[in-house]
Amino acid sequence: MKKIISVIFVAAILFGCNNEEKKGETAATDTKSETGKAPVELVNDSNLVNSIKTAFTAFESKDIEGYTANLADNVMFRWSGGDSLVGKQAVKDYYSGRFNMIDNIKFSDYIFLPVMANVSPNGVIPVGKWMLSWYKVDVKYKNGKAITFWAHNTQHYNDAGKIDFFSQYIDMHPLKEATKDLIK
């Protein structure tokens, strides 16, 4: 249920428009920004999709450099539970520690949705390219415990094509329970 609510929340943020009343305009013009573009457009960008697949492959191989290669130095990494990391080095440090607990991990059943946000719904959410992704995770930890779960990510790309905002929507409780005896 949390995953569905998270997806609806992100969709509302990305697809939302401002709340100003527009008098004398048709419904068709309400879906356009001041530049005449739709607030959000689907983009056919295989480079974005391939970069995410490459990052998944690197993660499965516990290759921290490969996993973080497409992150901006000032990336903001957030989880749905409120935890966050700031900066590429913080992401490297965190996942290097996680890799020490993981026996093996596999991502599958991907869904990728690259979009271009032409309008910010609130002036805070950045415009530009975003990647929305959903996928299944199968992970086995070094203590023998194995779990399967679904994850959803939203990633914003800066002008240099690097991920500067990464939000991951997962239920952290099963992960923490599966690894609590591995954390020192």
Secondary structure by P-SEA (a helix, b strand, c coil): caaaaaaaaaaaaaaccccccccccccccccccccccccbbbbbcaaaaaaaaaaaaaaaaccccccccccccbbbbbcccccccccaaaaaaaaaaaaaacccccccbbbbbbbbbcccccccccccbbbbbcbbbbbbccccbbbbbbbbbbbbbcccccccbbbbbccaaaaaaacccccc
